[in-house]
Amino acid sequence: METLLLKDKDIEKAASIIKKGGLVAFPTETVYGLGADALNPEAVASIFAAKNRPADNPLIVHVASVDEIEKLVFNIPKKAKILMECFWPGPCSLVFRKKEIIPAITTAGLDTVVIRMPDNEIALELIRKSGVPIAAPSANTSGKPSPTTAAHVMHDMVGRIDAVLEGGCCQKGIESTVIEVSTEVPMVLRLGSLSVEDIEKCIGKVEIATETSEVKSPGMKYRHYAPDAKLILVEGDENAVDEKIKELSLKYKGSMTLKREDVAPEKLFAVLRKIETAIVICPSVPEIGLGKAVMDRLRRAASERIVLE
């Protein structure tokens, strides 16, 4: 399959591909998504095939307006409406009980669907011109670091998908935050570019899902974001971590050591993709604000974790 590299002036062509059941990678404010018509089960199946993605890992459905979700879901809880007013368009993905119009393959057989409105005009225009909601996980090979540039997508997906719609570098660099609001206390199912602190300012106290929570969102079940190298993550007090990293650097000659500023949200995935050594050693970052999401990604990417007392 030839993979076209399209510019933003080619959105009509990209939309035509979506309408015909094809696959188009496109930019959002978080990472590049791999898009297909969310209501076309054959098109959605091709997303899973292109990514080698497990079929039990649900997809996020992207819309361009609040009005679009009425035909997709049964009801919109009050706290969902508040979050939409606060953070849409933006990196806020919400869990709703889905209608039959959404195929089971899109939601991995669940009776719920995750929906968001991206804060990127290219993405929004693609959805509008396609005339359908677009299902889109990150546009990378499953398990590898998410793409934040069109070049990252081409590296992983050339020959596997119909087109990549170029749109520069993604601003946020980490996927959206996924929130379940139908429970008495809302639950963050996936940490992301919208901080827990900002969510709580909007709707009050929330909980964060654990490993035993029901899987209703991507990013909850499988190891993700892994570079080709062995990633050793060292967690604990900053001074103790720095000393341990010095020790490991001597032990593993030729290894690469990341600095804390290397794993800032907007840099994280690009840094993980550039690693060329066999072993890379990474320090933890404070779990404040988006640091929670960064640590979530690093823990899922790590081959080995060293947690210091």
C-alpha positions in Angstrom: 0.0 0.0 0.0 1.2 3.5 -0.9 1.0 5.9 2.0 0.4 9.5 1.0 1.9 12.4 2.9 -0.8 15.1 2.7 -0.6 18.8 3.7 -3.4 20.7 5.5 -4.7 22.0 2.2 -5.4 18.4 1.3 -8.0 17.8 4.0 -10.7 17.2 1.4 -8.6 14.3 0.0 -8.1 13.0 3.6 -11.8 13.2 4.3 -12.6 11.3 1.1 -10.3 8.5 2.2 -12.1 8.3 5.6 -15.5 8.2 3.8 -14.4 5.3 1.7 -13.3 3.3 4.7 -9.6 4.1 4.6 -7.1 5.1 7.3 -5.7 8.6 7.7 -3.3 9.6 10.5 -3.9 13.2 11.6 -2.5 15.7 14.1 -4.2 16.6 17.4 -3.0 18.7 20.3 -1.9 15.6 22.1 -0.4 13.1 19.7 -1.1 12.0 16.1 -4.2 9.8 15.8 -4.8 6.9 13.3 -8.3 7.7 12.1 -11.1 5.7 10.5 -14.9 6.0 10.3 -16.0 5.0 13.9 -19.3 3.7 12.6 -17.8 1.4 9.9 -16.7 -1.9 11.5 -14.5 -2.9 8.6 -12.7 0.4 8.7 -12.2 0.2 12.4 -10.9 -3.4 12.0 -8.2 -2.0 9.7 -7.0 0.2 12.5 -6.3 -2.8 14.7 -4.6 -4.6 11.9 -2.4 -1.7 10.9 -1.2 -1.1 14.6 -1.1 -4.8 15.6 -3.4 -3.7 18.4 -5.2 -6.2 20.6 -8.9 -6.3 19.8 -9.8 -5.9 23.5 -8.3 -2.4 23.7 -11.1 0.1 23.1 -10.7 3.2 20.8 -11.5 6.8 21.5 -14.1 8.4 19.2 -13.4 12.0 18.1 -16.1 14.5 17.3 -16.1 18.1 16.1 -19.1 19.4 18.1 -21.1 18.6 21.2 -24.2 18.1 19.1 -22.7 15.1 17.4 -22.6 13.0 20.5 -26.4 12.9 21.0 -26.8 10.2 18.3 -23.9 8.2 19.8 -24.8 8.0 23.5 -27.8 7.5 25.7 -27.3 10.3 28.1 -24.8 12.9 29.2 -24.3 13.1 33.0 -24.3 16.5 34.6 -20.6 16.3 35.5 -19.8 15.3 31.9 -21.6 18.5 30.7 -19.5 20.5 33.1 -16.2 19.0 31.9 -17.2 19.6 28.3 -17.9 23.2 29.1 -14.5 23.5 30.9 -12.3 21.5 28.6 -13.8 20.9 25.1 -12.2 21.2 22.7 -9.2 19.8 24.5 -7.4 16.7 26.0 -10.5 15.5 28.0 -12.0 12.2 27.0 -15.2 11.1 28.6 -16.9 7.7 29.0 -20.6 7.4 28.0 -23.0 4.5 27.6 -23.1 4.0 23.9 -26.0 3.5 21.4 -26.1 0.6 18.9 -25.0 2.9 16.1 -21.4 2.5 17.4 -20.1 -1.0 16.4 -18.9 -3.4 19.1 -15.4 -3.5 17.5 -14.9 0.3 18.2 -15.4 -0.2 21.9 -13.9 -3.7 22.3 -17.3 -5.1 23.0 -18.0 -2.7 25.9 -21.4 -1.0 26.3 -19.5 2.3 26.9 -17.6 4.5 24.5 -14.9 7.1 25.1 -15.4 10.4 23.3 -13.5 13.6 22.9 -13.3 16.8 20.9 -9.6 17.5 19.9 -8.2 21.1 20.2 -6.6 21.1 16.7 -8.2 22.8 13.7 -6.8 20.3 11.2 -8.4 17.4 13.2 -11.7 19.3 13.6 -11.9 20.1 9.9 -11.1 16.5 9.0 -14.0 15.3 11.2 -16.4 17.9 9.7 -15.5 17.2 6.1 -15.6 13.4 6.7 -19.2 13.8 8.1 -18.7 11.0 10.6 -17.1 10.6 14.1 -13.6 9.3 13.7 -12.2 6.5 15.9 -8.5 7.1 16.5 -5.9 5.6 18.7 -2.3 6.9 18.5 -0.8 6.4 15.1 2.1 4.1 16.1 2.8 0.4 16.2 1.1 -0.9 19.2 3.2 -0.7 22.4 5.7 1.8 21.0 6.1 5.5 21.9 3.2 7.6 20.6 4.0 9.9 17.6 4.1 13.6 18.0 5.2 14.4 14.4 4.2 13.2 10.9 7.8 11.8 10.5 7.1 9.5 13.6 3.9 8.3 11.9 5.6 7.6 8.6 8.4 5.6 10.4 5.8 3.3 11.9 3.0 3.3 9.4 4.3 3.7 5.9 2.8 1.0 3.7 0.2 0.2 6.3 -2.2 3.1 6.0 -3.6 5.3 3.2 -2.3 8.7 4.3 -0.7 10.9 6.9 -2.1 14.4 7.2 0.8 16.6 8.2 0.2 19.2 10.9 3.5 20.0 12.6 4.5 19.0 16.1 1.8 18.2 18.7 1.7 20.8 21.5 0.8 18.6 24.5 2.9 15.5 23.6 0.9 13.1 25.9 -2.5 11.6 25.2 -5.8 12.9 26.6 -7.0 12.2 30.1 -9.9 9.7 30.2 -12.6 10.3 32.8 -15.5 8.1 33.9 -18.3 10.4 35.2 -21.2 8.0 35.7 -20.0 6.9 39.1 -20.7 8.8 42.3 -17.1 9.9 42.5 -15.7 10.4 39.0 -12.7 8.3 38.1 -9.7 9.1 36.0 -9.2 5.9 33.9 -6.1 7.2 32.1 -3.8 10.0 33.2 -3.0 12.4 30.5 -2.5 16.0 29.3 -5.3 17.3 31.5 -4.1 17.3 35.1 -6.1 15.8 38.0 -5.8 19.1 39.8 -7.5 21.0 36.9 -10.3 18.4 36.8 -10.9 18.7 40.5 -11.1 22.5 40.2 -13.9 21.9 37.7 -16.0 19.0 39.3 -14.5 18.3 42.7 -12.8 15.2 44.0 -12.0 12.4 41.6 -10.4 9.0 42.0 -7.6 7.4 39.9 -8.1 4.0 38.5 -5.9 1.1 39.7 -4.6 -2.0 37.9 -7.7 -3.9 39.1 -10.2 -1.3 37.8 -12.5 -2.4 34.9 -10.9 -1.7 31.6 -13.1 1.0 29.9 -10.3 3.0 28.3 -7.2 2.6 26.2 -4.0 2.8 28.2 -5.3 0.7 31.2 -4.3 -2.8 30.3 -1.1 -3.3 28.2 2.5 -2.2 28.4 2.9 0.9 26.2 5.3 3.5 24.9 8.4 1.2 25.0 11.5 2.3 23.2 13.7 -0.3 21.4 16.2 0.0 24.3 16.0 -1.4 27.8 14.6 1.4 29.9 15.6 1.4 33.6 13.4 3.8 35.6 14.7 4.8 39.0 12.2 6.2 41.5 12.4 7.8 44.9 13.9 10.8 46.6 15.7 13.0 44.1 19.1 12.9 45.7 18.9 9.1 46.2 17.8 8.7 42.6 20.7 10.8 41.3 23.2 8.7 43.3 21.7 5.4 42.1 21.8 6.6 38.5 25.6 7.4 38.8 26.1 3.9 40.1 24.1 2.4 37.2 25.9 4.5 34.7 29.2 3.0 35.8 27.8 -0.5 35.8 26.3 -0.2 32.3 29.1 1.2 30.1 27.8 3.0 27.1 24.3 3.5 28.5 22.4 6.7 28.0 21.1 8.7 31.0 18.1 10.9 30.6 17.7 14.1 32.6 14.4 15.2 34.2 14.0 17.9 31.7 14.2 15.3 28.9 11.0 13.7 30.0 8.8 16.8 30.1 5.3 16.1 28.7 5.9 17.7 25.3 9.3 16.0 24.9 8.7 12.6 26.3 7.7 10.5 23.3 10.1 12.2 20.9 13.0 11.5 23.4 11.9 7.8 23.7 11.9 7.5 19.9 15.4 8.9 19.6 17.1 6.4 21.9 19.8 4.5 20.0 21.7 2.8 22.9 20.9 -0.7 24.3 20.2 0.6 27.8 18.8 3.9 28.9 18.5 5.0 32.6 15.8 7.5 33.5 15.1 9.4 36.8 11.6 9.8 38.2 9.9 13.2 38.2 7.7 14.7 40.9 4.1 13.4 40.6 2.6 16.9 40.6 0.3 18.1 37.9 1.3 16.5 34.6 4.1 14.7 36.4 1.5 12.1 37.2 0.9 11.4 33.5 4.6 11.4 32.8 5.3 8.8 35.5 2.4 6.7 34.2 4.0 6.6 30.8 7.5 5.9 32.1 6.3 3.1 34.3 4.5 1.5 31.3 7.6 2.0 29.1 10.1 0.7 31.6 11.7 -2.7 31.2 13.0 -2.5 34.8 11.9 -0.3 37.7 14.1 0.4 40.7 12.1 2.0 43.6 14.3 3.4 46.3 13.1 3.7 49.9 
